[in-house]
Amino acid sequence: MSGLFIGFFHLSLLFRYFLNAVISAQSNHG
């Protein structure tokens, strides 16, 4: 269960990083 929680946390962190990169790219483009 602990491993699953860590995996979910890492996935969430990666998703936030990806979302931030997309927003930054759109802002730079616009």
PDB file of N, CA, C, O and CB in Angstrom:
ATOM      1  N   MET A   1       0.842  -1.196   0.000  1.00  0.00           N
ATOM      2  CA  MET A   1       0.000   0.000   0.000  1.00  0.00           C
ATOM      3  C   MET A   1       0.877   1.245   0.000  1.00  0.00           C
ATOM      4  O   MET A   1       0.578   2.224  -0.685  1.00  0.00           O
ATOM      5  CB  MET A   1      -0.952   0.006   1.222  1.00  0.00           C
ATOM      6  N   SER A   2       1.956   1.205   0.768  1.00  0.00           N
ATOM      7  CA  SER A   2       2.857   2.365   0.815  1.00  0.00           C
ATOM      8  C   SER A   2       3.455   2.625  -0.561  1.00  0.00           C
ATOM      9  O   SER A   2       3.573   3.769  -0.998  1.00  0.00           O
ATOM     10  CB  SER A   2       3.982   2.144   1.853  1.00  0.00           C
ATOM     11  N   GLY A   3       3.833   1.532  -1.240  1.00  0.00           N
ATOM     12  CA  GLY A   3       4.423   1.679  -2.575  1.00  0.00           C
ATOM     13  C   GLY A   3       3.438   2.322  -3.532  1.00  0.00           C
ATOM     14  O   GLY A   3       3.811   3.157  -4.356  1.00  0.00           O
ATOM     15  N   LEU A   4       2.157   1.921  -3.418  1.00  0.00           N
ATOM     16  CA  LEU A   4       1.130   2.474  -4.295  1.00  0.00           C
ATOM     17  C   LEU A   4       0.982   3.973  -4.034  1.00  0.00           C
ATOM     18  O   LEU A   4       0.839   4.761  -4.969  1.00  0.00           O
ATOM     19  CB  LEU A   4      -0.223   1.746  -4.084  1.00  0.00           C
ATOM     20  N   PHE A   5       1.016   4.356  -2.764  1.00  0.00           N
ATOM     21  CA  PHE A   5       0.873   5.764  -2.403  1.00  0.00           C
ATOM     22  C   PHE A   5       2.033   6.580  -2.979  1.00  0.00           C
ATOM     23  O   PHE A   5       1.834   7.672  -3.512  1.00  0.00           O
ATOM     24  CB  PHE A   5       0.808   5.926  -0.867  1.00  0.00           C
ATOM     25  N   ILE A   6       3.253   6.029  -2.862  1.00  0.00           N
ATOM     26  CA  ILE A   6       4.435   6.724  -3.393  1.00  0.00           C
ATOM     27  C   ILE A   6       4.320   6.850  -4.912  1.00  0.00           C
ATOM     28  O   ILE A   6       4.645   7.888  -5.487  1.00  0.00           O
ATOM     29  CB  ILE A   6       5.744   5.969  -3.007  1.00  0.00           C
ATOM     30  N   GLY A   7       3.855   5.780  -5.549  1.00  0.00           N
ATOM     31  CA  GLY A   7       3.703   5.806  -7.008  1.00  0.00           C
ATOM     32  C   GLY A   7       2.695   6.873  -7.413  1.00  0.00           C
ATOM     33  O   GLY A   7       2.919   7.610  -8.373  1.00  0.00           O
ATOM     34  N   PHE A   8       1.585   6.957  -6.683  1.00  0.00           N
ATOM     35  CA  PHE A   8       0.558   7.949  -6.988  1.00  0.00           C
ATOM     36  C   PHE A   8       1.100   9.355  -6.788  1.00  0.00           C
ATOM     37  O   PHE A   8       0.810  10.258  -7.573  1.00  0.00           O
ATOM     38  CB  PHE A   8      -0.685   7.728  -6.115  1.00  0.00           C
ATOM     39  N   PHE A   9       1.888   9.539  -5.732  1.00  0.00           N
ATOM     40  CA  PHE A   9       2.474  10.852  -5.451  1.00  0.00           C
ATOM     41  C   PHE A   9       3.409  11.266  -6.584  1.00  0.00           C
ATOM     42  O   PHE A   9       3.373  12.409  -7.041  1.00  0.00           O
ATOM     43  CB  PHE A   9       3.236  10.834  -4.104  1.00  0.00           C
ATOM     44  N   HIS A  10       4.242  10.337  -7.030  1.00  0.00           N
ATOM     45  CA  HIS A  10       5.176  10.642  -8.120  1.00  0.00           C
ATOM     46  C   HIS A  10       4.413  10.949  -9.398  1.00  0.00           C
ATOM     47  O   HIS A  10       4.795  11.847 -10.148  1.00  0.00           O
ATOM     48  CB  HIS A  10       6.150   9.469  -8.352  1.00  0.00           C
ATOM     49  N   LEU A  11       3.331  10.206  -9.652  1.00  0.00           N
ATOM     50  CA  LEU A  11       2.537  10.433 -10.852  1.00  0.00           C
ATOM     51  C   LEU A  11       1.912  11.820 -10.804  1.00  0.00           C
ATOM     52  O   LEU A  11       1.886  12.534 -11.807  1.00  0.00           O
ATOM     53  CB  LEU A  11       1.446   9.353 -11.000  1.00  0.00           C
ATOM     54  N   SER A  12       1.405  12.199  -9.626  1.00  0.00           N
ATOM     55  CA  SER A  12       0.783  13.516  -9.474  1.00  0.00           C
ATOM     56  C   SER A  12       1.817  14.611  -9.693  1.00  0.00           C
ATOM     57  O   SER A  12       1.536  15.618 -10.342  1.00  0.00           O
ATOM     58  CB  SER A  12       0.136  13.661  -8.077  1.00  0.00           C
ATOM     59  N   LEU A  13       3.018  14.410  -9.149  1.00  0.00           N
ATOM     60  CA  LEU A  13       4.081  15.407  -9.299  1.00  0.00           C
ATOM     61  C   LEU A  13       4.457  15.546 -10.776  1.00  0.00           C
ATOM     62  O   LEU A  13       4.647  16.655 -11.275  1.00  0.00           O
ATOM     63  CB  LEU A  13       5.329  15.016  -8.453  1.00  0.00           C
ATOM     64  N   LEU A  14       4.561  14.413 -11.463  1.00  0.00           N
ATOM     65  CA  LEU A  14       4.919  14.435 -12.886  1.00  0.00           C
ATOM     66  C   LEU A  14       3.820  15.136 -13.688  1.00  0.00           C
ATOM     67  O   LEU A  14       4.104  15.907 -14.604  1.00  0.00           O
ATOM     68  CB  LEU A  14       5.145  12.990 -13.420  1.00  0.00           C
ATOM     69  N   PHE A  15       2.561  14.858 -13.331  1.00  0.00           N
ATOM     70  CA  PHE A  15       1.437  15.475 -14.045  1.00  0.00           C
ATOM     71  C   PHE A  15       1.452  16.986 -13.846  1.00  0.00           C
ATOM     72  O   PHE A  15       1.195  17.738 -14.787  1.00  0.00           O
ATOM     73  CB  PHE A  15       0.091  14.884 -13.563  1.00  0.00           C
ATOM     74  N   ARG A  16       1.751  17.435 -12.627  1.00  0.00           N
ATOM     75  CA  ARG A  16       1.798  18.869 -12.348  1.00  0.00           C
ATOM     76  C   ARG A  16       2.911  19.527 -13.150  1.00  0.00           C
ATOM     77  O   ARG A  16       2.742  20.630 -13.670  1.00  0.00           O
ATOM     78  CB  ARG A  16       2.000  19.125 -10.844  1.00  0.00           C
ATOM     79  N   TYR A  17       4.056  18.843 -13.247  1.00  0.00           N
ATOM     80  CA  TYR A  17       5.182  19.382 -14.010  1.00  0.00           C
ATOM     81  C   TYR A  17       4.811  19.498 -15.489  1.00  0.00           C
ATOM     82  O   TYR A  17       5.122  20.494 -16.143  1.00  0.00           O
ATOM     83  CB  TYR A  17       6.436  18.490 -13.837  1.00  0.00           C
ATOM     84  N   PHE A  18       4.137  18.459 -16.006  1.00  0.00           N
ATOM     85  CA  PHE A  18       3.731  18.452 -17.413  1.00  0.00           C
ATOM     86  C   PHE A  18       2.703  19.559 -17.665  1.00  0.00           C
ATOM     87  O   PHE A  18       2.791  20.277 -18.661  1.00  0.00           O
ATOM     88  CB  PHE A  18       3.148  17.067 -17.809  1.00  0.00           C
ATOM     89  N   LEU A  19       1.734  19.693 -16.763  1.00  0.00           N
ATOM     90  CA  LEU A  19       0.702  20.722 -16.913  1.00  0.00           C
ATOM     91  C   LEU A  19       1.336  22.107 -16.881  1.00  0.00           C
ATOM     92  O   LEU A  19       0.970  22.977 -17.672  1.00  0.00           O
ATOM     93  CB  LEU A  19      -0.367  20.593 -15.803  1.00  0.00           C
ATOM     94  N   ASN A  20       2.278  22.315 -15.976  1.00  0.00           N
ATOM     95  CA  ASN A  20       2.953  23.607 -15.869  1.00  0.00           C
ATOM     96  C   ASN A  20       3.717  23.914 -17.155  1.00  0.00           C
ATOM     97  O   ASN A  20       3.725  25.055 -17.617  1.00  0.00           O
ATOM     98  CB  ASN A  20       3.910  23.621 -14.659  1.00  0.00           C
ATOM     99  N   ALA A  21       4.358  22.898 -17.733  1.00  0.00           N
ATOM    100  CA  ALA A  21       5.116  23.093 -18.976  1.00  0.00           C
ATOM    101  C   ALA A  21       4.167  23.470 -20.115  1.00  0.00           C
ATOM    102  O   ALA A  21       4.479  24.347 -20.920  1.00  0.00           O
ATOM    103  CB  ALA A  21       5.916  21.809 -19.342  1.00  0.00           C
ATOM    104  N   VAL A  22       3.018  22.815 -20.180  1.00  0.00           N
ATOM    105  CA  VAL A  22       2.043  23.106 -21.239  1.00  0.00           C
ATOM    106  C   VAL A  22       1.526  24.534 -21.096  1.00  0.00           C
ATOM    107  O   VAL A  22       1.442  25.265 -22.083  1.00  0.00           O
ATOM    108  CB  VAL A  22       0.863  22.099 -21.194  1.00  0.00           C
ATOM    109  N   ILE A  23       1.182  24.934 -19.879  1.00  0.00           N
ATOM    110  CA  ILE A  23       0.676  26.295 -19.636  1.00  0.00           C
ATOM    111  C   ILE A  23       1.753  27.314 -19.991  1.00  0.00           C
ATOM    112  O   ILE A  23       1.460  28.346 -20.594  1.00  0.00           O
ATOM    113  CB  ILE A  23       0.232  26.469 -18.153  1.00  0.00           C
ATOM    114  N   SER A  24       2.988  27.028 -19.620  1.00  0.00           N
ATOM    115  CA  SER A  24       4.089  27.950 -19.917  1.00  0.00           C
ATOM    116  C   SER A  24       4.270  28.085 -21.424  1.00  0.00           C
ATOM    117  O   SER A  24       4.484  29.184 -21.936  1.00  0.00           O
ATOM    118  CB  SER A  24       5.402  27.464 -19.259  1.00  0.00           C
ATOM    119  N   ALA A  25       4.181  26.958 -22.131  1.00  0.00           N
ATOM    120  CA  ALA A  25       4.350  26.982 -23.590  1.00  0.00           C
ATOM    121  C   ALA A  25       3.222  27.788 -24.234  1.00  0.00           C
ATOM    122  O   ALA A  25       3.468  28.582 -25.141  1.00  0.00           O
ATOM    123  CB  ALA A  25       4.379  25.537 -24.167  1.00  0.00           C
ATOM    124  N   GLN A  26       1.999  27.590 -23.773  1.00  0.00           N
ATOM    125  CA  GLN A  26       0.862  28.326 -24.328  1.00  0.00           C
ATOM    126  C   GLN A  26       1.011  29.815 -24.043  1.00  0.00           C
ATOM    127  O   GLN A  26       0.744  30.649 -24.908  1.00  0.00           O
ATOM    128  CB  GLN A  26      -0.467  27.799 -23.747  1.00  0.00           C
ATOM    129  N   SER A  27       1.436  30.143 -22.832  1.00  0.00           N
ATOM    130  CA  SER A  27       1.590  31.550 -22.458  1.00  0.00           C
ATOM    131  C   SER A  27       2.673  32.203 -23.312  1.00  0.00           C
ATOM    132  O   SER A  27       2.526  33.346 -23.744  1.00  0.00           O
ATOM    133  CB  SER A  27       1.934  31.684 -20.954  1.00  0.00           C
ATOM    134  N   ASN A  28       3.760  31.471 -23.554  1.00  0.00           N
ATOM    135  CA  ASN A  28       4.864  31.997 -24.357  1.00  0.00           C
ATOM    136  C   ASN A  28       4.418  32.160 -25.803  1.00  0.00           C
ATOM    137  O   ASN A  28       4.804  33.119 -26.471  1.00  0.00           O
ATOM    138  CB  ASN A  28       6.100  31.069 -24.273  1.00  0.00           C
ATOM    139  N   HIS A  29       3.611  31.229 -26.283  1.00  0.00           N
ATOM    140  CA  HIS A  29       3.139  31.272 -27.667  1.00  0.00           C
ATOM    141  C   HIS A  29       2.148  32.420 -27.843  1.00  0.00           C
ATOM    142  O   HIS A  29       2.200  33.144 -28.837  1.00  0.00           O
ATOM    143  CB  HIS A  29       2.486  29.926 -28.067  1.00  0.00           C
ATOM    144  N   GLY A  30       1.248  32.581 -26.879  1.00  0.00           N
ATOM    145  CA  GLY A  30       0.221  33.602 -26.970  1.00  0.00           C
ATOM    146  C   GLY A  30       0.809  34.964 -26.723  1.00  0.00           C
ATOM    147  O   GLY A  30       0.091  35.963 -26.758  1.00  0.00           O
TER     148      GLY A  30
END
